[in-house]
């Protein structure tokens, strides 16, 4: 690939505008990174594609973003960042996102609340949830709503 932008599927605040900004950033920089507030990242764009930069990073830790930036500097690549966003790594994180007033009318919030209601589950009572539902990845196996159409 001449350029690539990859995103995580657990950042519910990622917007088409941020994706557009990522591609615009690649017109001037080698790499663009969207940091997650937990020390990871929700978006990574590169030109050209350099998967070798990702080998050996401390994935699934609060250090991966910092290590990535250090590696970019070691390879003397130009880079920029997008705004830091919250990703969702747990049911507790999902519940916090659902309760946040800024998300009241978010289409994904409406869909997730409907999904939880259908399953007769309340995020605050997660101890009583069936085991697969306590793993946030279960929710991503459901068909997503059409958010950007």
C-alpha positions in Angstrom: 0.0 0.0 0.0 1.2 3.5 -0.7 -0.7 4.7 2.4 -3.0 3.1 4.9 -5.2 4.1 7.8 -6.3 1.5 10.2 -8.7 1.9 13.1 -9.7 0.0 16.1 -13.3 -1.2 16.5 -13.6 -0.1 20.1 -13.5 3.7 19.7 -17.1 4.8 19.6 -16.3 8.5 19.2 -14.4 8.0 15.9 -16.1 10.1 13.2 -15.8 10.4 9.4 -14.3 13.9 10.0 -11.4 12.4 12.0 -10.8 9.8 9.3 -10.7 12.6 6.7 -8.2 14.5 8.9 -6.1 11.4 9.1 -5.8 11.1 5.3 -5.2 14.9 5.1 -2.4 14.6 7.7 -0.7 11.9 5.5 -0.3 14.5 2.8 2.2 16.2 5.0 3.5 13.6 7.4 4.7 10.0 7.2 2.5 8.8 10.1 -0.7 10.0 11.9 -1.7 8.5 15.2 -5.0 8.9 17.2 -4.2 8.2 20.9 -6.5 6.4 23.2 -6.8 7.8 26.7 -5.7 4.5 28.1 -2.2 4.6 26.5 -3.0 2.8 23.3 -4.2 4.2 20.0 -7.4 4.0 18.0 -6.0 5.0 14.6 -2.8 4.6 12.8 -2.1 6.0 9.4 1.2 5.5 7.4 2.7 6.3 4.1 4.2 4.1 2.9 2.9 1.2 4.9 5.5 0.0 7.4 4.2 -3.0 9.4 7.8 -3.6 10.6 7.3 -0.6 12.9 4.6 -2.5 14.8 6.6 -5.7 15.6 7.5 -6.1 19.2 5.3 -3.2 20.5 3.8 -3.9 24.0 0.3 -4.5 22.7 -2.7 -4.3 25.1 -0.7 -2.2 27.6 -0.8 1.5 28.6 2.7 1.9 27.0 2.0 1.0 23.4 1.3 4.6 22.2 4.5 5.9 23.9 6.6 3.1 22.5 5.2 3.6 19.0 6.1 7.3 19.1 9.6 6.4 20.3 10.0 4.0 17.4 8.8 6.6 14.9 11.4 9.0 16.2 14.1 6.3 16.0 13.3 5.8 12.4 13.2 9.6 11.8 9.7 9.6 10.5 7.5 12.7 10.6 4.3 12.2 12.5 1.3 14.0 13.9 -1.5 13.2 16.2 -5.3 13.4 16.2 -7.3 14.2 19.3 -7.1 11.6 22.1 -10.3 9.6 22.4 -11.7 7.0 24.8 -11.8 3.5 23.6 -14.0 0.8 25.2 -12.2 -2.1 26.7 -14.6 -3.3 29.3 -18.3 -3.4 30.2 -17.6 -0.6 32.8 -16.1 1.5 30.0 -19.1 0.9 27.8 -21.4 1.9 30.7 -19.5 5.1 31.2 -19.7 5.9 27.5 -23.5 5.2 27.5 -24.1 7.5 30.5 -22.1 10.4 29.1 -24.5 13.3 28.2 -22.7 14.1 25.0 -23.7 10.7 23.6 -27.5 11.0 24.4 -28.5 11.1 20.7 -25.6 9.1 19.3 -27.0 6.5 16.9 -24.6 3.8 18.3 -25.8 4.6 21.8 -29.4 4.1 20.8 -28.5 0.8 19.1 -26.5 -0.5 22.0 -29.2 0.4 24.5 -31.7 -1.4 22.3 -29.4 -4.4 22.2 -29.1 -4.5 26.0 -32.8 -4.1 26.5 -33.5 -7.0 24.1 -31.2 -9.1 26.2 -32.8 -7.7 29.4 -29.5 -6.6 30.7 -28.4 -3.5 32.5 -24.8 -2.5 32.3 -24.7 -1.7 36.0 -25.7 -5.3 36.9 -22.9 -7.0 34.9 -22.2 -9.6 37.6 -25.5 -11.2 36.5 -24.7 -11.2 32.8 -24.0 -14.5 31.0 -20.2 -15.0 30.6 -20.0 -14.1 26.9 -21.6 -10.8 27.5 -19.0 -9.7 30.1 -16.5 -9.8 27.3 -17.0 -6.5 25.3 -16.0 -8.3 22.1 -19.4 -10.1 22.1 -21.1 -6.8 21.3 -18.9 -6.3 18.2 -20.2 -9.6 16.8 -23.7 -8.1 16.4 -24.6 -6.4 13.1 -23.8 -2.7 13.5 -26.2 0.1 12.8 -25.7 2.2 9.7 -24.2 5.3 11.4 -22.9 7.3 8.5 -25.4 6.7 5.8 
